[in-house]
Amino acid sequence: MLDATPAPDLDLLLAPGDQAEFVALCAWTTRLGRIERSWLYVVLHQGHGPWTHAYRVVPDRRPGHLAVFLERAEAGDRRAALADWLRERAAAADGRR
């Protein structure tokens, strides 16, 4: 895991009543072998019933822009389970370097 840096602004992902939780900042190795500095979040969305999404947010090539990847989604409040899943994936991604 990496040291703390300023967190990205998640306003575009969140609707009123949604809850975002920071999970980790890591060096994520993609399937193509590229290493991306990534912020990991779980978000409980309430809009159409509760859904939990696991997101990975990375700085885009364009300065000041972010890319957001939906890594997994599950019905209900699954924040703890998806946070654990993200941590496991981050540890595995760190190990592929």
PDB file as gemmi writes it, atoms N, CA and C in Angstrom:
CRYST1    1.000    1.000    1.000  90.00  90.00  90.00 P 1                      
ATOM      1  N   MET A   1       0.843  -1.169   0.000  1.00  0.00           N  
ATOM      2  CA  MET A   1       0.000   0.000   0.000  1.00  0.00           C  
ATOM      3  C   MET A   1       0.896   1.242   0.000  1.00  0.00           C  
ATOM      4  N   LEU A   2       0.368   2.329  -0.532  1.00  0.00           N  
ATOM      5  CA  LEU A   2       1.128   3.560  -0.662  1.00  0.00           C  
ATOM      6  C   LEU A   2       0.816   4.523   0.466  1.00  0.00           C  
ATOM      7  N   ASP A   3       1.686   5.509   0.634  1.00  0.00           N  
ATOM      8  CA  ASP A   3       1.438   6.561   1.617  1.00  0.00           C  
ATOM      9  C   ASP A   3       0.236   7.396   1.194  1.00  0.00           C  
ATOM     10  N   ALA A   4      -0.315   8.117   2.152  1.00  0.00           N  
ATOM     11  CA  ALA A   4      -1.506   8.935   1.905  1.00  0.00           C  
ATOM     12  C   ALA A   4      -1.202  10.074   0.938  1.00  0.00           C  
ATOM     13  N   THR A   5      -2.130  10.330   0.061  1.00  0.00           N  
ATOM     14  CA  THR A   5      -2.103  11.470  -0.845  1.00  0.00           C  
ATOM     15  C   THR A   5      -3.507  12.051  -0.854  1.00  0.00           C  
ATOM     16  N   PRO A   6      -3.699  13.232  -1.414  1.00  0.00           N  
ATOM     17  CA  PRO A   6      -5.052  13.799  -1.427  1.00  0.00           C  
ATOM     18  C   PRO A   6      -6.045  12.865  -2.119  1.00  0.00           C  
ATOM     19  N   ALA A   7      -7.181  12.672  -1.486  1.00  0.00           N  
ATOM     20  CA  ALA A   7      -8.206  11.772  -2.009  1.00  0.00           C  
ATOM     21  C   ALA A   7      -8.911  12.408  -3.201  1.00  0.00           C  
ATOM     22  N   PRO A   8      -9.344  11.591  -4.148  1.00  0.00           N  
ATOM     23  CA  PRO A   8     -10.091  12.133  -5.287  1.00  0.00           C  
ATOM     24  C   PRO A   8     -11.481  12.590  -4.863  1.00  0.00           C  
ATOM     25  N   ASP A   9     -12.037  13.485  -5.632  1.00  0.00           N  
ATOM     26  CA  ASP A   9     -13.391  13.976  -5.409  1.00  0.00           C  
ATOM     27  C   ASP A   9     -14.372  12.989  -6.044  1.00  0.00           C  
ATOM     28  N   LEU A  10     -15.227  12.373  -5.246  1.00  0.00           N  
ATOM     29  CA  LEU A  10     -16.162  11.362  -5.733  1.00  0.00           C  
ATOM     30  C   LEU A  10     -17.562  11.904  -5.996  1.00  0.00           C  
ATOM     31  N   ASP A  11     -17.720  13.216  -6.038  1.00  0.00           N  
ATOM     32  CA  ASP A  11     -19.047  13.809  -6.182  1.00  0.00           C  
ATOM     33  C   ASP A  11     -19.831  13.275  -7.377  1.00  0.00           C  
ATOM     34  N   LEU A  12     -19.167  12.987  -8.480  1.00  0.00           N  
ATOM     35  CA  LEU A  12     -19.883  12.506  -9.658  1.00  0.00           C  
ATOM     36  C   LEU A  12     -20.411  11.080  -9.489  1.00  0.00           C  
ATOM     37  N   LEU A  13     -19.874  10.350  -8.533  1.00  0.00           N  
ATOM     38  CA  LEU A  13     -20.327   8.975  -8.280  1.00  0.00           C  
ATOM     39  C   LEU A  13     -21.463   8.903  -7.279  1.00  0.00           C  
ATOM     40  N   LEU A  14     -21.627   9.947  -6.476  1.00  0.00           N  
ATOM     41  CA  LEU A  14     -22.526   9.871  -5.329  1.00  0.00           C  
ATOM     42  C   LEU A  14     -23.802  10.671  -5.530  1.00  0.00           C  
ATOM     43  N   ALA A  15     -24.904  10.058  -5.162  1.00  0.00           N  
ATOM     44  CA  ALA A  15     -26.193  10.725  -5.117  1.00  0.00           C  
ATOM     45  C   ALA A  15     -26.522  10.991  -3.655  1.00  0.00           C  
ATOM     46  N   PRO A  16     -27.505  11.841  -3.387  1.00  0.00           N  
ATOM     47  CA  PRO A  16     -27.889  12.054  -1.988  1.00  0.00           C  
ATOM     48  C   PRO A  16     -28.246  10.720  -1.314  1.00  0.00           C  
ATOM     49  N   GLY A  17     -27.695  10.505  -0.139  1.00  0.00           N  
ATOM     50  CA  GLY A  17     -27.940   9.281   0.609  1.00  0.00           C  
ATOM     51  C   GLY A  17     -26.915   8.186   0.379  1.00  0.00           C  
ATOM     52  N   ASP A  18     -26.072   8.313  -0.657  1.00  0.00           N  
ATOM     53  CA  ASP A  18     -25.023   7.324  -0.890  1.00  0.00           C  
ATOM     54  C   ASP A  18     -23.910   7.496   0.134  1.00  0.00           C  
ATOM     55  N   GLN A  19     -23.220   6.405   0.419  1.00  0.00           N  
ATOM     56  CA  GLN A  19     -22.139   6.439   1.402  1.00  0.00           C  
ATOM     57  C   GLN A  19     -20.883   5.822   0.796  1.00  0.00           C  
ATOM     58  N   ALA A  20     -19.798   6.607   0.753  1.00  0.00           N  
ATOM     59  CA  ALA A  20     -18.520   6.131   0.228  1.00  0.00           C  
ATOM     60  C   ALA A  20     -17.552   5.890   1.378  1.00  0.00           C  
ATOM     61  N   GLU A  21     -16.823   4.784   1.283  1.00  0.00           N  
ATOM     62  CA  GLU A  21     -15.810   4.456   2.286  1.00  0.00           C  
ATOM     63  C   GLU A  21     -14.491   4.161   1.583  1.00  0.00           C  
ATOM     64  N   PHE A  22     -13.444   4.862   2.014  1.00  0.00           N  
ATOM     65  CA  PHE A  22     -12.101   4.624   1.496  1.00  0.00           C  
ATOM     66  C   PHE A  22     -11.614   3.272   1.995  1.00  0.00           C  
ATOM     67  N   VAL A  23     -10.999   2.492   1.118  1.00  0.00           N  
ATOM     68  CA  VAL A  23     -10.469   1.176   1.490  1.00  0.00           C  
ATOM     69  C   VAL A  23      -8.950   1.194   1.522  1.00  0.00           C  
ATOM     70  N   ALA A  24      -8.313   1.670   0.440  1.00  0.00           N  
ATOM     71  CA  ALA A  24      -6.847   1.637   0.387  1.00  0.00           C  
ATOM     72  C   ALA A  24      -6.341   2.496  -0.760  1.00  0.00           C  
ATOM     73  N   LEU A  25      -5.077   2.870  -0.663  1.00  0.00           N  
ATOM     74  CA  LEU A  25      -4.322   3.481  -1.750  1.00  0.00           C  
ATOM     75  C   LEU A  25      -3.219   2.500  -2.077  1.00  0.00           C  
ATOM     76  N   CYS A  26      -3.138   2.075  -3.332  1.00  0.00           N  
ATOM     77  CA  CYS A  26      -2.175   1.027  -3.654  1.00  0.00           C  
ATOM     78  C   CYS A  26      -1.603   1.216  -5.052  1.00  0.00           C  
ATOM     79  N   ALA A  27      -0.565   0.447  -5.339  1.00  0.00           N  
ATOM     80  CA  ALA A  27      -0.021   0.329  -6.691  1.00  0.00           C  
ATOM     81  C   ALA A  27      -0.666  -0.920  -7.288  1.00  0.00           C  
ATOM     82  N   TRP A  28      -1.672  -0.729  -8.126  1.00  0.00           N  
ATOM     83  CA  TRP A  28      -2.480  -1.814  -8.680  1.00  0.00           C  
ATOM     84  C   TRP A  28      -1.879  -2.236 -10.014  1.00  0.00           C  
ATOM     85  N   THR A  29      -1.564  -3.504 -10.165  1.00  0.00           N  
ATOM     86  CA  THR A  29      -1.060  -4.016 -11.427  1.00  0.00           C  
ATOM     87  C   THR A  29      -2.244  -4.502 -12.254  1.00  0.00           C  
ATOM     88  N   THR A  30      -2.416  -3.927 -13.428  1.00  0.00           N  
ATOM     89  CA  THR A  30      -3.539  -4.293 -14.283  1.00  0.00           C  
ATOM     90  C   THR A  30      -3.282  -5.628 -14.967  1.00  0.00           C  
ATOM     91  N   ARG A  31      -4.300  -6.156 -15.643  1.00  0.00           N  
ATOM     92  CA  ARG A  31      -4.151  -7.412 -16.374  1.00  0.00           C  
ATOM     93  C   ARG A  31      -3.103  -7.307 -17.474  1.00  0.00           C  
ATOM     94  N   LEU A  32      -2.844  -6.090 -17.958  1.00  0.00           N  
ATOM     95  CA  LEU A  32      -1.845  -5.882 -18.997  1.00  0.00           C  
ATOM     96  C   LEU A  32      -0.448  -5.655 -18.436  1.00  0.00           C  
ATOM     97  N   GLY A  33      -0.321  -5.697 -17.099  1.00  0.00           N  
ATOM     98  CA  GLY A  33       0.976  -5.543 -16.460  1.00  0.00           C  
ATOM     99  C   GLY A  33       1.366  -4.114 -16.137  1.00  0.00           C  
ATOM    100  N   ARG A  34       0.493  -3.165 -16.446  1.00  0.00           N  
ATOM    101  CA  ARG A  34       0.785  -1.760 -16.124  1.00  0.00           C  
ATOM    102  C   ARG A  34       0.466  -1.508 -14.653  1.00  0.00           C  
ATOM    103  N   ILE A  35       1.311  -0.738 -13.979  1.00  0.00           N  
ATOM    104  CA  ILE A  35       1.098  -0.405 -12.572  1.00  0.00           C  
ATOM    105  C   ILE A  35       0.420   0.957 -12.506  1.00  0.00           C  
ATOM    106  N   GLU A  36      -0.725   1.009 -11.800  1.00  0.00           N  
ATOM    107  CA  GLU A  36      -1.480   2.248 -11.667  1.00  0.00           C  
ATOM    108  C   GLU A  36      -1.666   2.584 -10.194  1.00  0.00           C  
ATOM    109  N   ARG A  37      -1.314   3.804  -9.837  1.00  0.00           N  
ATOM    110  CA  ARG A  37      -1.602   4.306  -8.489  1.00  0.00           C  
ATOM    111  C   ARG A  37      -3.120   4.386  -8.378  1.00  0.00           C  
ATOM    112  N   SER A  38      -3.715   3.678  -7.423  1.00  0.00           N  
ATOM    113  CA  SER A  38      -5.167   3.539  -7.366  1.00  0.00           C  
ATOM    114  C   SER A  38      -5.706   3.771  -5.965  1.00  0.00           C  
ATOM    115  N   TRP A  39      -6.808   4.515  -5.908  1.00  0.00           N  
ATOM    116  CA  TRP A  39      -7.581   4.656  -4.677  1.00  0.00           C  
ATOM    117  C   TRP A  39      -8.718   3.645  -4.769  1.00  0.00           C  
ATOM    118  N   LEU A  40      -8.944   2.891  -3.722  1.00  0.00           N  
ATOM    119  CA  LEU A  40      -9.997   1.885  -3.703  1.00  0.00           C  
ATOM    120  C   LEU A  40     -11.106   2.332  -2.754  1.00  0.00           C  
ATOM    121  N   TYR A  41     -12.341   2.229  -3.214  1.00  0.00           N  
ATOM    122  CA  TYR A  41     -13.513   2.645  -2.429  1.00  0.00           C  
ATOM    123  C   TYR A  41     -14.620   1.619  -2.551  1.00  0.00           C  
ATOM    124  N   VAL A  42     -15.427   1.515  -1.507  1.00  0.00           N  
ATOM    125  CA  VAL A  42     -16.723   0.858  -1.603  1.00  0.00           C  
ATOM    126  C   VAL A  42     -17.772   1.944  -1.413  1.00  0.00           C  
ATOM    127  N   VAL A  43     -18.848   1.849  -2.206  1.00  0.00           N  
ATOM    128  CA  VAL A  43     -19.917   2.841  -2.154  1.00  0.00           C  
ATOM    129  C   VAL A  43     -21.246   2.109  -2.029  1.00  0.00           C  
ATOM    130  N   LEU A  44     -22.015   2.512  -1.031  1.00  0.00           N  
ATOM    131  CA  LEU A  44     -23.376   2.009  -0.873  1.00  0.00           C  
ATOM    132  C   LEU A  44     -24.300   3.002  -1.562  1.00  0.00           C  
ATOM    133  N   HIS A  45     -24.882   2.568  -2.686  1.00  0.00           N  
ATOM    134  CA  HIS A  45     -25.832   3.394  -3.436  1.00  0.00           C  
ATOM    135  C   HIS A  45     -27.244   3.034  -2.980  1.00  0.00           C  
ATOM    136  N   GLN A  46     -28.099   4.034  -2.832  1.00  0.00           N  
ATOM    137  CA  GLN A  46     -29.456   3.812  -2.340  1.00  0.00           C  
ATOM    138  C   GLN A  46     -30.533   4.088  -3.381  1.00  0.00           C  
ATOM    139  N   GLY A  47     -30.189   4.568  -4.564  1.00  0.00           N  
ATOM    140  CA  GLY A  47     -31.150   5.053  -5.545  1.00  0.00           C  
ATOM    141  C   GLY A  47     -32.245   4.074  -5.937  1.00  0.00           C  
ATOM    142  N   HIS A  48     -31.916   2.850  -6.249  1.00  0.00           N  
ATOM    143  CA  HIS A  48     -32.886   1.839  -6.682  1.00  0.00           C  
ATOM    144  C   HIS A  48     -32.804   0.636  -5.758  1.00  0.00           C  
ATOM    145  N   GLY A  49     -32.845   0.904  -4.473  1.00  0.00           N  
ATOM    146  CA  GLY A  49     -32.594  -0.133  -3.478  1.00  0.00           C  
ATOM    147  C   GLY A  49     -31.106  -0.177  -3.217  1.00  0.00           C  
ATOM    148  N   PRO A  50     -30.704  -0.751  -2.104  1.00  0.00           N  
ATOM    149  CA  PRO A  50     -29.271  -0.740  -1.773  1.00  0.00           C  
ATOM    150  C   PRO A  50     -28.441  -1.646  -2.692  1.00  0.00           C  
ATOM    151  N   TRP A  51     -27.401  -1.062  -3.244  1.00  0.00           N  
ATOM    152  CA  TRP A  51     -26.395  -1.773  -4.027  1.00  0.00           C  
ATOM    153  C   TRP A  51     -25.035  -1.295  -3.569  1.00  0.00           C  
ATOM    154  N   THR A  52     -24.095  -2.202  -3.455  1.00  0.00           N  
ATOM    155  CA  THR A  52     -22.730  -1.848  -3.068  1.00  0.00           C  
ATOM    156  C   THR A  52     -21.819  -2.052  -4.268  1.00  0.00           C  
ATOM    157  N   HIS A  53     -21.013  -1.027  -4.561  1.00  0.00           N  
ATOM    158  CA  HIS A  53     -20.066  -1.075  -5.672  1.00  0.00           C  
ATOM    159  C   HIS A  53     -18.650  -0.939  -5.142  1.00  0.00           C  
ATOM    160  N   ALA A  54     -17.742  -1.695  -5.722  1.00  0.00           N  
ATOM    161  CA  ALA A  54     -16.313  -1.584  -5.430  1.00  0.00           C  
ATOM    162  C   ALA A  54     -15.683  -0.828  -6.595  1.00  0.00           C  
ATOM    163  N   TYR A  55     -15.099   0.330  -6.296  1.00  0.00           N  
ATOM    164  CA  TYR A  55     -14.515   1.188  -7.327  1.00  0.00           C  
ATOM    165  C   TYR A  55     -13.008   1.299  -7.153  1.00  0.00           C  
ATOM    166  N   ARG A  56     -12.325   1.448  -8.297  1.00  0.00           N  
ATOM    167  CA  ARG A  56     -10.907   1.776  -8.324  1.00  0.00           C  
ATOM    168  C   ARG A  56     -10.794   3.083  -9.091  1.00  0.00           C  
ATOM    169  N   VAL A  57     -10.158   4.089  -8.484  1.00  0.00           N  
ATOM    170  CA  VAL A  57     -10.034   5.426  -9.074  1.00  0.00           C  
ATOM    171  C   VAL A  57      -8.553   5.688  -9.337  1.00  0.00           C  
ATOM    172  N   VAL A  58      -8.250   6.087 -10.572  1.00  0.00           N  
ATOM    173  CA  VAL A  58      -6.854   6.333 -10.946  1.00  0.00           C  
ATOM    174  C   VAL A  58      -6.736   7.684 -11.646  1.00  0.00           C  
ATOM    175  N   PRO A  59      -5.588   8.359 -11.501  1.00  0.00           N  
ATOM    176  CA  PRO A  59      -5.374   9.592 -12.259  1.00  0.00           C  
ATOM    177  C   PRO A  59      -5.362   9.264 -13.751  1.00  0.00           C  
ATOM    178  N   ASP A  60      -6.043  10.061 -14.527  1.00  0.00           N  
ATOM    179  CA  ASP A  60      -6.095   9.890 -15.975  1.00  0.00           C  
ATOM    180  C   ASP A  60      -4.831  10.487 -16.585  1.00  0.00           C  
ATOM    181  N   ARG A  61      -4.587  10.178 -17.837  1.00  0.00           N  
ATOM    182  CA  ARG A  61      -3.425  10.765 -18.526  1.00  0.00           C  
ATOM    183  C   ARG A  61      -3.563  12.276 -18.692  1.00  0.00           C  
ATOM    184  N   ARG A  62      -4.818  12.753 -18.693  1.00  0.00           N  
ATOM    185  CA  ARG A  62      -5.064  14.192 -18.796  1.00  0.00           C  
ATOM    186  C   ARG A  62      -4.978  14.805 -17.409  1.00  0.00           C  
ATOM    187  N   PRO A  63      -4.134  15.788 -17.198  1.00  0.00           N  
ATOM    188  CA  PRO A  63      -3.993  16.390 -15.861  1.00  0.00           C  
ATOM    189  C   PRO A  63      -5.334  16.851 -15.304  1.00  0.00           C  
ATOM    190  N   GLY A  64      -5.570  16.535 -14.040  1.00  0.00           N  
ATOM    191  CA  GLY A  64      -6.786  16.952 -13.365  1.00  0.00           C  
ATOM    192  C   GLY A  64      -7.988  16.048 -13.598  1.00  0.00           C  
ATOM    193  N   HIS A  65      -7.839  15.003 -14.392  1.00  0.00           N  
ATOM    194  CA  HIS A  65      -8.934  14.082 -14.673  1.00  0.00           C  
ATOM    195  C   HIS A  65      -8.693  12.742 -13.981  1.00  0.00           C  
ATOM    196  N   LEU A  66      -9.785  12.042 -13.704  1.00  0.00           N  
ATOM    197  CA  LEU A  66      -9.716  10.730 -13.072  1.00  0.00           C  
ATOM    198  C   LEU A  66     -10.434   9.706 -13.940  1.00  0.00           C  
ATOM    199  N   ALA A  67      -9.974   8.476 -13.866  1.00  0.00           N  
ATOM    200  CA  ALA A  67     -10.683   7.351 -14.474  1.00  0.00           C  
ATOM    201  C   ALA A  67     -11.232   6.508 -13.335  1.00  0.00           C  
ATOM    202  N   VAL A  68     -12.486   6.084 -13.472  1.00  0.00           N  
ATOM    203  CA  VAL A  68     -13.142   5.302 -12.429  1.00  0.00           C  
ATOM    204  C   VAL A  68     -13.504   3.938 -13.011  1.00  0.00           C  
ATOM    205  N   PHE A  69     -13.080   2.891 -12.330  1.00  0.00           N  
ATOM    206  CA  PHE A  69     -13.355   1.526 -12.766  1.00  0.00           C  
ATOM    207  C   PHE A  69     -14.258   0.852 -11.744  1.00  0.00           C  
ATOM    208  N   LEU A  70     -15.384   0.333 -12.208  1.00  0.00           N  
ATOM    209  CA  LEU A  70     -16.255  -0.470 -11.352  1.00  0.00           C  
ATOM    210  C   LEU A  70     -15.685  -1.877 -11.364  1.00  0.00           C  
ATOM    211  N   GLU A  71     -15.143  -2.303 -10.239  1.00  0.00           N  
ATOM    212  CA  GLU A  71     -14.501  -3.611 -10.156  1.00  0.00           C  
ATOM    213  C   GLU A  71     -15.484  -4.726  -9.801  1.00  0.00           C  
ATOM    214  N   ARG A  72     -16.532  -4.375  -9.052  1.00  0.00           N  
ATOM    215  CA  ARG A  72     -17.511  -5.393  -8.639  1.00  0.00           C  
ATOM    216  C   ARG A  72     -18.749  -4.694  -8.089  1.00  0.00           C  
ATOM    217  N   ALA A  73     -19.922  -5.329  -8.236  1.00  0.00           N  
ATOM    218  CA  ALA A  73     -21.178  -4.806  -7.693  1.00  0.00           C  
ATOM    219  C   ALA A  73     -21.975  -5.960  -7.104  1.00  0.00           C  
ATOM    220  N   GLU A  74     -22.618  -5.688  -5.969  1.00  0.00           N  
ATOM    221  CA  GLU A  74     -23.456  -6.691  -5.324  1.00  0.00           C  
ATOM    222  C   GLU A  74     -24.684  -6.011  -4.733  1.00  0.00           C  
ATOM    223  N   ALA A  75     -25.803  -6.725  -4.760  1.00  0.00           N  
ATOM    224  CA  ALA A  75     -27.040  -6.210  -4.177  1.00  0.00           C  
ATOM    225  C   ALA A  75     -26.927  -6.159  -2.659  1.00  0.00           C  
ATOM    226  N   GLY A  76     -27.540  -5.139  -2.063  1.00  0.00           N  
ATOM    227  CA  GLY A  76     -27.567  -5.007  -0.609  1.00  0.00           C  
ATOM    228  C   GLY A  76     -26.371  -4.243  -0.081  1.00  0.00           C  
ATOM    229  N   ASP A  77     -26.298  -4.163   1.242  1.00  0.00           N  
ATOM    230  CA  ASP A  77     -25.176  -3.496   1.912  1.00  0.00           C  
ATOM    231  C   ASP A  77     -24.076  -4.514   2.133  1.00  0.00           C  
ATOM    232  N   ARG A  78     -23.123  -4.554   1.211  1.00  0.00           N  
ATOM    233  CA  ARG A  78     -22.020  -5.524   1.250  1.00  0.00           C  
ATOM    234  C   ARG A  78     -20.683  -4.811   1.378  1.00  0.00           C  
ATOM    235  N   ARG A  79     -20.686  -3.654   2.063  1.00  0.00           N  
ATOM    236  CA  ARG A  79     -19.466  -2.856   2.164  1.00  0.00           C  
ATOM    237  C   ARG A  79     -18.309  -3.612   2.784  1.00  0.00           C  
ATOM    238  N   ALA A  80     -18.532  -4.307   3.880  1.00  0.00           N  
ATOM    239  CA  ALA A  80     -17.434  -5.023   4.556  1.00  0.00           C  
ATOM    240  C   ALA A  80     -16.870  -6.112   3.650  1.00  0.00           C  
ATOM    241  N   ALA A  81     -17.747  -6.885   3.030  1.00  0.00           N  
ATOM    242  CA  ALA A  81     -17.292  -7.982   2.170  1.00  0.00           C  
ATOM    243  C   ALA A  81     -16.537  -7.462   0.949  1.00  0.00           C  
ATOM    244  N   LEU A  82     -17.050  -6.403   0.322  1.00  0.00           N  
ATOM    245  CA  LEU A  82     -16.369  -5.867  -0.860  1.00  0.00           C  
ATOM    246  C   LEU A  82     -15.082  -5.139  -0.494  1.00  0.00           C  
ATOM    247  N   ALA A  83     -15.024  -4.532   0.687  1.00  0.00           N  
ATOM    248  CA  ALA A  83     -13.769  -3.912   1.140  1.00  0.00           C  
ATOM    249  C   ALA A  83     -12.701  -4.991   1.329  1.00  0.00           C  
ATOM    250  N   ASP A  84     -13.086  -6.102   1.936  1.00  0.00           N  
ATOM    251  CA  ASP A  84     -12.136  -7.219   2.093  1.00  0.00           C  
ATOM    252  C   ASP A  84     -11.689  -7.745   0.730  1.00  0.00           C  
ATOM    253  N   TRP A  85     -12.634  -7.872  -0.202  1.00  0.00           N  
ATOM    254  CA  TRP A  85     -12.316  -8.351  -1.545  1.00  0.00           C  
ATOM    255  C   TRP A  85     -11.325  -7.412  -2.234  1.00  0.00           C  
ATOM    256  N   LEU A  86     -11.564  -6.095  -2.117  1.00  0.00           N  
ATOM    257  CA  LEU A  86     -10.642  -5.127  -2.717  1.00  0.00           C  
ATOM    258  C   LEU A  86      -9.252  -5.221  -2.101  1.00  0.00           C  
ATOM    259  N   ARG A  87      -9.185  -5.365  -0.778  1.00  0.00           N  
ATOM    260  CA  ARG A  87      -7.871  -5.483  -0.119  1.00  0.00           C  
ATOM    261  C   ARG A  87      -7.128  -6.722  -0.608  1.00  0.00           C  
ATOM    262  N   GLU A  88      -7.839  -7.829  -0.766  1.00  0.00           N  
ATOM    263  CA  GLU A  88      -7.217  -9.056  -1.268  1.00  0.00           C  
ATOM    264  C   GLU A  88      -6.712  -8.862  -2.693  1.00  0.00           C  
ATOM    265  N   ARG A  89      -7.530  -8.219  -3.539  1.00  0.00           N  
ATOM    266  CA  ARG A  89      -7.121  -7.960  -4.920  1.00  0.00           C  
ATOM    267  C   ARG A  89      -5.911  -7.030  -4.966  1.00  0.00           C  
ATOM    268  N   ALA A  90      -5.898  -6.006  -4.096  1.00  0.00           N  
ATOM    269  CA  ALA A  90      -4.770  -5.079  -4.065  1.00  0.00           C  
ATOM    270  C   ALA A  90      -3.496  -5.791  -3.641  1.00  0.00           C  
ATOM    271  N   ALA A  91      -3.599  -6.661  -2.649  1.00  0.00           N  
ATOM    272  CA  ALA A  91      -2.422  -7.426  -2.207  1.00  0.00           C  
ATOM    273  C   ALA A  91      -1.931  -8.347  -3.328  1.00  0.00           C  
ATOM    274  N   ALA A  92      -2.854  -8.978  -4.033  1.00  0.00           N  
ATOM    275  CA  ALA A  92      -2.464  -9.847  -5.137  1.00  0.00           C  
ATOM    276  C   ALA A  92      -1.847  -9.029  -6.272  1.00  0.00           C  
ATOM    277  N   ALA A  93      -2.416  -7.849  -6.553  1.00  0.00           N  
ATOM    278  CA  ALA A  93      -1.887  -6.991  -7.610  1.00  0.00           C  
ATOM    279  C   ALA A  93      -0.485  -6.517  -7.248  1.00  0.00           C  
ATOM    280  N   ASP A  94      -0.264  -6.165  -5.971  1.00  0.00           N  
ATOM    281  CA  ASP A  94       1.077  -5.756  -5.533  1.00  0.00           C  
ATOM    282  C   ASP A  94       2.062  -6.900  -5.700  1.00  0.00           C  
ATOM    283  N   GLY A  95       1.598  -8.130  -5.512  1.00  0.00           N  
ATOM    284  CA  GLY A  95       2.472  -9.287  -5.608  1.00  0.00           C  
ATOM    285  C   GLY A  95       2.859  -9.659  -7.031  1.00  0.00           C  
ATOM    286  N   ARG A  96       2.144  -9.153  -8.034  1.00  0.00           N  
ATOM    287  CA  ARG A  96       2.457  -9.487  -9.434  1.00  0.00           C  
ATOM    288  C   ARG A  96       3.601  -8.650  -9.976  1.00  0.00           C  
ATOM    289  N   ARG A  97       4.077  -7.665  -9.225  1.00  0.00           N  
ATOM    290  CA  ARG A  97       5.154  -6.810  -9.745  1.00  0.00           C  
ATOM    291  C   ARG A  97       6.463  -7.536  -9.727  1.00  0.00           C  
TER     292      ARG A  97                                                      
END                                                                             
